[in-house]
Amino acid sequence: MIDLTYLAETVGDASASAVIGSAAGLVFGFLAQQSRFCTRSAIIEFTSGAPGKAAAVWFAALGAAIAAVALLIGFGGIALDAVQLRTSPVGLSGAAIGGLLFGAGMILARGCASRHLVLAATGNLRAWVTFAVFSIVALASISGPLAPLRRALTGLLAVHPSNADVLALAGLSASAGIAIGAAIIVAAVALGLYRGKLAAVAAGLGVGLSIAAGWALTSALAGLTFEPTQVETLAFTAPSANFAATIASAKAWSGDWLWTFDLGLIPGVFFGALLAGLIFRELEFQWFASLLASVRYLAGAALMGLGGVSALGCTIGSIGNAALMITSSWVALVAIWVGAAVTHRLVDARSHHRSRGDRSVLPAGLPAAH
């Protein structure tokens, strides 16, 4: 077990959680920028029958998260009894419908929430707008005007805690996660070797390990604190909403607010990606190619906000929860893939023959909407 006694005693329990979020986010942001980690691109490659770098990086992250979490569980490094999705009823309908909405929105916005936060750090101004809309809609879906709709989506069908473990439902032991994760890693590395992108795959493995580290570090902190400390890992739906709510509150400007994992994570990811952009000279200002492109992005951001809250996780959040073999999170992850694949086929693939993309119709020097 990791000993975080010194950290907790030095900065306090709440601030220690924020430090953990910042550290995990910094690593994730740096590696996500370097590897071009992008769930949307991975899905398009895979479903188009031409898996390449993006698919290899994504599956490397998934496999590393699954294998590392399974090992941590085996050594008692994760407090499973403190993970809410394993101890409370979860809306299975929300996972399915929310996942479909998130996947569709991800295609329309040309990237998931975490990808837009990373891109925002490198000077992509449309990513700033897209991430802001995603955060606001997520907040409205949690406790605002969209909350009744979200509750309706999640209340159609729920999974009981006794059915929360997908491995148990399949009749497999907890250690099977190690084999599953290892098999995915081997496939990702083989694809990376075939495509000549092994360095990017290595960064993808680091992305997955940063997700597992979030579970391990917050579990270690929860074992030290007297006050209840949430066991969690990297995710971008609820943290983005919480960050937006904090920034919009009067407490943010008076300094009278409490640091949390979420409030450390979002800036951590941003500065990690910014650091990578500075080191490797990848900063570039970009904006929407047209009014139509901006409508597409913002509609996608709204769908991701509602879908992510309904599914109880974005792509990264779903990977982190799926690594714990939580049934609803696997449903959400599959639904995200299905929603993205279908939307790509209906929206992008059909328009490919009518237009080569925004680049062919833009004034010189104006970047296309990617």
C-alpha angles and dihedrals in degrees: 000000000000113000112223096164095117093049093048093047093046102048103013131253099282094044090047088058089051091050090053091049091048094049095047090044093049092054092044094048094049095047095040090055093045095047094038087233105197126160092196093056091045092053093047092050094046098044091044090060094245108096112186141149098329093050092046092051093046095049090045089057092046094048094046092050093049096045095043093047091049090052092048091050090050090056094043093252097135125059098224093176089064095054107102097208089060096046105038134054110270128202105250090185089056091052091052100040094035091049091052091050092047092049092050091047091049090058093046092048092043093233142033125259096270091048091053092050089052092046091048089060091057095055101272101146095186088058089056090055094043094049091047092053091046091052094047094048090046089053091048089051093052101046108349140074094306094054094093091054091047091050090050091053095047096042098064096083131002134192118225118232089247087066096042095103112076092194091056090049088053092049094246130133123246090253090065087081089071092056093044093050093045092051091052091048092051091051092048093049091048090052090046091052091048092051094040092241102116094134091057090048089053089054088049089056087053090053090055092047091052088057091051090046090058091059093046097047097046089046090053091049093047089057091059105042127088092208118066109273119196117239105221146135140207115323134141110205105069093026091054091049091047091048092050092048092050094048091049094050126092089237090067091064096041094048091235098129137101124250115234138176090264094052090052095044101058096051089040093058091045095052093042090056091043090053091052091048092051096046095048096034096241100139115125132159113233135173139183114297094218144347089264090053091052091052090051093051095047093047088052092049091052092050090049091050095053094036095048093053093045092049092044091234147044120226093287093041090050091050090051093049093041088055085063086054092242109172098219092050092055088051089050093048093051090046091052090054093047094046092048095045094049093045092049090051093048100040111024107024093050093050094048094088093046094051136014089217136277094299093074093058103037127105112257114283097016111120121234122245106264 
